[in-house]
Amino acid sequence: MKMESDSERRQSAFYHIAVQGALDAAWQEWFSGMTITIDQNVGGVVTTILHGFVADQAALRGILNKLWDLNLTVVGVQREG
């Protein structure tokens, strides 16, 4: 995984992207090193959360396109900061 410099991190934003279903942690590298966690709520619905720094809007679009290509349903995108 590539480490970001301070200037790259200032230009990027931290995102949480939630998708329906379980996505194996082995996909982490394909999603630009974003951390992948599985969340199972009380109702038994499984959601995968990808979270990490995204360089810019073009990179965010790339991640969302990959999720689309995997036929995963995006249930939320949240930007921090």
Residue frames relative to the residue before (quaternion, step in Angstrom):
aa qw qx qy qz dx dy dz
M 1.0000 0.0000 0.0000 0.0000 0.00 0.00 0.00
K 0.4178 -0.7130 0.5156 0.2264 3.56 -0.92 0.99
M 0.3215 -0.7275 0.5735 0.1962 3.57 -0.93 0.90
E 0.3609 -0.7421 0.5293 0.1969 3.57 -0.94 0.91
S 0.4440 -0.6606 0.5323 0.2883 3.54 -1.13 0.69
D 0.6755 -0.4848 0.3540 0.4282 3.59 -1.26 0.26
S 0.6685 0.4950 -0.3175 0.4554 3.62 0.94 -0.81
E 0.6316 0.5125 -0.3396 0.4722 3.62 1.03 -0.68
R 0.6586 0.5139 -0.3110 0.4532 3.57 0.96 -0.83
R 0.6313 0.5300 -0.3389 0.4536 3.63 1.04 -0.68
Q 0.6862 0.4705 -0.2846 0.4761 3.62 1.07 -0.66
S 0.6716 0.4905 -0.2945 0.4708 3.56 1.19 -0.46
A 0.2756 -0.7256 0.5982 0.1991 3.54 -1.34 0.04
F 0.4353 -0.6809 0.5275 0.2620 3.55 -1.20 0.61
Y 0.0780 -0.8181 0.5698 -0.0086 3.56 -0.77 1.07
H 0.1747 -0.6896 0.6886 0.1410 3.50 -1.40 0.48
I 0.0205 -0.7881 0.6147 -0.0239 3.58 -0.70 1.10
A 0.1394 -0.8061 0.5736 0.0424 3.57 -0.63 1.15
V 0.0402 -0.7838 0.6197 0.0045 3.55 -0.99 0.93
Q 0.5246 -0.6265 0.4787 0.3213 3.53 -1.17 0.62
G 0.7619 0.3381 -0.2734 0.4800 3.57 -0.98 0.90
A 0.5376 -0.6240 0.4749 0.3101 3.53 -1.38 0.06
L 0.0982 -0.7670 0.6336 0.0263 3.54 -0.95 0.99
D 0.4530 -0.7200 0.4642 0.2467 3.55 -0.63 1.16
A 0.5728 -0.6179 0.4275 0.3276 3.58 -1.08 0.76
A 0.5245 0.6426 -0.4079 0.3816 3.60 1.20 -0.33
W 0.6166 0.5549 -0.3357 0.4463 3.61 1.24 -0.38
Q 0.4000 0.7630 -0.4508 0.2337 3.61 1.24 -0.23
E 0.6798 0.4892 -0.3058 0.4528 3.61 0.82 -0.90
W 0.6422 0.5325 -0.3259 0.4448 3.59 1.01 -0.80
F 0.7170 0.3860 -0.2296 0.5331 3.57 1.19 -0.55
S 0.6502 -0.5860 0.3050 0.3754 3.56 0.87 1.06
G 0.6846 -0.5192 0.2851 0.4248 3.58 1.04 0.74
M 0.3584 0.7234 -0.5157 0.2869 3.61 1.18 0.29
T 0.4796 -0.6540 0.5044 0.2964 3.56 -1.09 0.72
I 0.1859 -0.7810 0.5909 0.0795 3.56 -0.97 0.93
T 0.0412 0.7798 -0.6230 0.0464 3.55 -0.84 1.04
I 0.3298 -0.7218 0.5790 0.1871 3.52 -1.18 0.71
D 0.0894 -0.7858 0.6118 0.0179 3.55 -0.93 0.99
Q 0.0608 -0.7811 0.6211 0.0223 3.57 -0.83 0.98
N 0.2388 -0.8026 0.5299 0.1346 3.57 -0.40 1.21
V 0.7672 -0.3970 0.2591 0.4320 3.54 -1.34 0.13
G 0.6850 0.4927 -0.2856 0.4544 3.59 1.02 -0.73
G 0.5548 -0.6364 0.3773 0.3804 3.57 1.26 -0.01
V 0.4695 0.6615 -0.4518 0.3713 3.58 1.27 0.13
V 0.2524 -0.7741 0.5666 0.1268 3.56 -0.77 1.08
T 0.0250 -0.7814 0.6228 -0.0309 3.54 -0.93 1.01
T 0.2444 -0.7355 0.6120 0.1572 3.55 -1.07 0.78
I 0.1605 -0.7709 0.6119 0.0745 3.55 -0.97 0.94
L 0.1320 -0.7366 0.6594 0.0721 3.55 -0.89 1.03
H 0.0988 0.8053 -0.5811 0.0640 3.57 -0.78 0.91
G 0.3751 0.6947 -0.5490 0.2743 3.50 -1.09 0.86
F 0.6550 -0.4996 0.3918 0.4097 3.51 -1.37 -0.02
V 0.1314 -0.7527 0.6428 0.0553 3.54 -1.08 0.90
A 0.5296 -0.6988 0.3865 0.2861 3.56 -0.71 1.14
D 0.7803 -0.1770 0.1743 0.5740 3.59 0.86 -0.94
Q 0.7401 -0.4097 0.2840 0.4514 3.57 -1.29 -0.05
A 0.6138 0.5424 -0.3537 0.4517 3.60 1.06 -0.64
A 0.6522 0.4983 -0.3110 0.4791 3.59 1.01 -0.78
L 0.6186 0.5299 -0.3364 0.4727 3.58 1.05 -0.75
R 0.6385 0.5187 -0.3151 0.4734 3.59 0.96 -0.86
G 0.6349 0.5357 -0.3242 0.4526 3.59 1.01 -0.78
I 0.6497 0.5030 -0.3080 0.4795 3.58 0.99 -0.85
L 0.6693 0.4950 -0.2991 0.4664 3.58 0.90 -0.91
N 0.6230 0.5294 -0.3350 0.4685 3.60 1.08 -0.68
K 0.6367 0.5197 -0.3283 0.4654 3.60 1.01 -0.76
L 0.6355 0.5129 -0.3257 0.4765 3.57 1.02 -0.78
W 0.6214 0.5317 -0.3235 0.4759 3.57 1.04 -0.80
D 0.6646 0.5169 -0.3017 0.4472 3.59 0.91 -0.94
L 0.6832 0.4537 -0.2709 0.5040 3.58 1.16 -0.61
N 0.4143 -0.7371 0.4345 0.3101 3.57 1.36 0.05
L 0.3801 0.7062 -0.4968 0.3318 3.58 1.04 0.85
T 0.3903 -0.7134 0.5372 0.2240 3.56 -1.06 0.79
V 0.2828 -0.7444 0.5839 0.1576 3.57 -0.69 1.12
V 0.1400 -0.8123 0.5632 0.0572 3.56 -0.75 1.07
G 0.8223 -0.0537 0.0086 0.5664 3.60 1.23 -0.10
V 0.0615 -0.7453 0.6627 0.0397 3.52 -1.21 0.69
Q 0.0262 0.8052 -0.5894 0.0600 3.56 -0.71 1.10
R 0.2061 -0.7618 0.6064 0.0969 3.54 -0.92 1.01
E 0.2704 -0.7425 0.5899 0.1662 3.56 -0.98 0.86
G 0.8183 0.3161 -0.2163 0.4286 3.52 -1.11 0.70
